[in-house]
Amino acid sequence: RALAVRGAHTATAMIPARGVPRWVLPSLLASFHFSSLVALSGLFFSFPCSWLAVHVSLAFPLVTGILFIPAVANLLLASFTDPGILHRGAEGRAGLVIQALRVKERRFDLHWCQKCQYYCPPRTFHCPWCNVCVEEFDHHCKWLNNCIGCRNFRFFFLFVAFLCGYNVVVLASCITYLVLNSHQSLPLKLQPVQVPALTSGGRPASLLCQSPVPCGGALVQHSPAHRLLGLFCSQLREESRANPFDLGWARNWYAALCAPQGPK
């Protein structure tokens, strides 16, 4: 049998017969991602960045520091911010009556969530990893061990943006350091440079590959959930009309990144 444990981000944790909670492995993966980012950044700032600051320019530590601090801050905010989890309904209810909602004179049938026991609003889907319904669900990020929804999407977007810029600068700095010291026969101070240089390109690529492109969700303002998005898009295709949640590219960017969030 399984024991249900309710938490802030993991609503139900299944404890198998071996006694290892289900949330241990995702937590270890997220901890490894954060620890590797901090450790490799410390290696970079200690060796190639410090050498470039002394012999080339102070712009190297300034630019990388300006990109590194917001990346870590948005990583923590995206990991620990409530993505928009909706409270569970009363037990024993059943979705016998079809509930509908009109958005800009368009009718949307609300789907009934059997696990959460309520009708989900538009663009709200059930996360199988956290076992909760998330408002404007985008995807579940295994690297952050948290869902990405309406209340932490901007933090996730800014984290990916700053991380990509930071890794590009780190890679360029490491290449510059190696080129300027190419006349030496691989001394000990060159060896720590190879690790952050090789991993600087793989970290943002892994984030982008396992999740939908975040800028796409900001531009069209609908959830790119892998399987449940087809229901929403098929309903739009049947009506042969545009997305009613689309406000235009400028307002979509503002709503996703800058607009104040309303009450939950």
N, C-alpha and C positions, 0 to 999 in steps of 0.2 A: 504494500500500500504506500501511497504517497502522502506527505504532509504538506499542506498549503501554508505558506508563510507570506504574509502581506508586508510590503516595504514601500519606500518612497518611489524607487525606480523599478524594482522587480516585484510585481504584485504577487506572484506565485512562484515559489522555489520548490522544485521537486527533489525530494531526498530519496535516492535509490537505496537498494539493500546494502550497498557497500558503505553507506553513511557519508558519502561525499555530496554536499549540496550542489545543486545545479548552477548556482551563481558563482562558484569558485573559479571555473575556467574562464568565463568572460571577464571577471574581475582581474584575473592574472594577466590576460591579454591586454586589457586597458592599462594596467600598471606597468607592464613591460613596454608598451608604446610610450607612455609618459617618461619612464625612466631612461629609455634609450634616447629620447629627444634631449633630455637634460644632460645625460652623460656625454653624448657625442657633441653637444653644443659646448660643454665645458672643455672637452678635448680640443675643439676648434679654437675657442677663445684663448686657451692656454698656450698653444703652439703657433699655428700659422697666423692667426689674427694678431697676436701680440708682436710677432716678427714684422708683419706688414705695417703695423702702426708705428713701429720705430724706424724702419728703413724705407718705407714708401710714403704712406699718408695715414692720418688719423681718420680718414673717411671710412676705412674698412670696419673698425670697431663701432663707429657711430651708426653706419647704415645697418649693419647686421644686428646691433642692439635695438635699434628702432623697430626692426621687423620681428626680432625674437620675442621681445616682451609682450606685444599685443597677441602674438601667436599663442604663447603659453596662457595668457589671461583668457582669451576666447576659448581655448581648449578646456580650461577648468569650468568656465561658464556653461559651455555646451554640455559638459559631462554632468554637472550637478544641478542645472536648472530644470525645473519641471517642464517637460516638452508640451504639456497640455493634456495631461491625463484626466479623463472624466471619471467621476465616481460611479461605482457600480449601482445598479438598480436593485429593487427589492426581489428577493428570491421567490420563485414560484410563479412569476409572471410569464406570460407567453405572448408572442407577437401574432395574435390572431387577426387583428385588424390592420389593414395596410394604411400606414400614415404617409401623408404627402406634404410637400413644402413647395411654395412658389417663390422663385427667384427671378426677378425681372420678367414676370409673366410666363415663366417656364415652370412646369410641374416636375418635381423630383420625388420619386418614391424612396422613403427612408428605409434602409435595410435594418432588420432586427438582429442584434448581436446575442447569440445564445449564451455566451459566457458572461457577458456583462449585464444582460437582462434589461436592455433598453433599446430604443430606436436611435441609431447613430445619425447625427447631423451630416449634412453634405461634407465630403472630403475628410470624414472621420472614419478610421479603420482600426481594426484590432491587430495589435502586434503579437505575433506568436511567441516571440522571445520573452517579452515582459508580461504577457497575458493581460494586457489592459488596452482600452480604446484610447487613441490619441487624436486630439483635434488637429485637423489639417496634417495628417500623418504623411511624412515624406519617406523615411526609411529608418531601419534600425542600424545604427553604426556600432559595429563590433569593436572598433578601435577606441571608441569613447565609452562603450558599455551603456549606451543610453539611446532612446528613441530621438528622432529629429522631427519636431512638430512645430506648431505655430509659435510657441513661446521660446524656443531656443534655435530656430532656424537661422536667424541673423548671426548668432554667435558661431554656429557651425560654418556658415558662409564666410564670415570674416576670418575664422581660424584657417580654413583651407586657402583663402586668398593670401593671408600673411605668411602661412607656411610655405606656399609655392614661391613667393618672392624671397623669403629667407633662404630656402634651399638653393635657389638660383644664385644668390649672392655668395653663399657658402661655397658652392661648386666653382664659381668664377674666382673666388679668393684662393681656394686651394690650388687651382690650376696656375694662377699667377705666382703663388709661392713656389710651386714645383718648377716653373719655367725659370724663375729668377735664381733658383738654386740647382739648376740642371748641370752646372759644371762640376758639382760635387758628386762623389761616388756613394750616393745613398747613405748619408750619415743617419745617426739615430733620430735626429730631430725631423727627418723627412718621413719616417715610418708612421707616426701618429696622424699624418695628414691624409693618408690613403683611406682610412676608415670613414671619416666624415665626408670625404669627397665622393666615395662610392655610394654611400647611403643617402646622400642629399637628393638624388634624383628618384630613388625608389620609394621614399616615404610618401610624398604627395601623390605619386602614381597609384600606390596601393589604396589610398583613401578615395581617389576618384574612380578607381575601377570597381570597388565593392559598393559604391553608392551611386544613385542617379546624379547627373550633373546638376549641382545646386543652382547655377545661374539659370538653367532651363526652368526650374520650378518657380524662380522669382519672376521670370518674364511672362509665363502663361498663367500663373496663379492657380494651378490645380495640382493635386497630389500625384506624384509619379510612382505610387505603390505598385509593386511588380505585378501582382495578380489582380488586385481589386480595382486597379485603374481601368481595366478593360470594361468593367460594368459602367463606370461613369462615362467613358468615351463612347461606348456603344449607344448609350442613351442619347448622347448629343448627336451622334450620327443619324439616329432614327429621326430626330426632329429636324436635321439638316440646318442647324443654327450654330452660331458662334458660341464660344464659352461664355456663360453669363457672369462668371467670376473675373473675367478679363477686364481690367481697367485701363489698358493701354500700357505700353512698355515703360513709360516714365512713372506713372502712378503705381505700377506693379513693383518697380524697384523701390519707390518710396515706401509703399506699404510693407514690403518685406524687410527693409533694412533700417528705415528711419521713423516710421509712423509709431506713435505711442500705442501700446497694447491695451485693449479694453479689458473689462473684468472677465474673470474666468467663468 
